[in-house]
Amino acid sequence: MATDISEHKARIRREALARRDAMDVSARIEASLTVRDLVADQIKVFPAILSGFLPIRSEIDVRPLMMTFADRRARLCVPAIVDGTLQFRELLRGAELEPQGFGTFAPGPEAAVLDPEMMLVPLAAFDKRGGRIGYGRGYYDRAIASLRAKGLAPMLIGVAFACQEVEAVPMDPHDVPLDLVATEAGVIVV
């Protein structure tokens, strides 16, 4: 059964990423800015610590949204891969960034490690119930579980393009549903 779910997720991931890759670059830029506006209007309580991510390949660019939260005095952090897990390192202007694999970057080990109160979560596919398919390595599921084990419950905002929506995401027991999903078509509150 687990293999069936894994294979189903892999197929959904491939199809959703193909749709995302097919988007025109200018449409991706406009959608990223629209998401910034929609989320900034939707979120009324601003986090002290926000984790975002630096986009890879055709991924939505959440940097404009991250800067909006920084302008509202949030401390920003991005994930760094450390011993197979994610560590959220503070992102400061002008900080040196190191390659993390998979085409992404993060501040080096000298950066402060933060526990986010709100997380902008990358994804390959999502559904209206908050189901999320990531890139298949489980980094975010483990990171969220680790934060919860510390007694923390960060708000989870999946950020993607509307074309990445699917009817239903198959969920494994370890999969963590999102609280919100933000696309250029609107914000889905789960």
Buried (B, 14 or more C-beta within 10 A) or exposed (E): EEEEEEEBBEEBBEBBBEBBEEBEEEEBEEBBBBBBEBBBEEBEEBBEBBBBBBBEEBBBBBBBBBBBBBEEEBBBBBBBBEEEEBBBBBBEEEBEBEEBEEEBBBBEEEBEEBEBBBBBBBBBBBBBBBBBBBBEEBBBBBBBEBBEEEEEEBBBBBBBBBBBBBEEBBBEEEBBBBBBBBBBBEBBEB
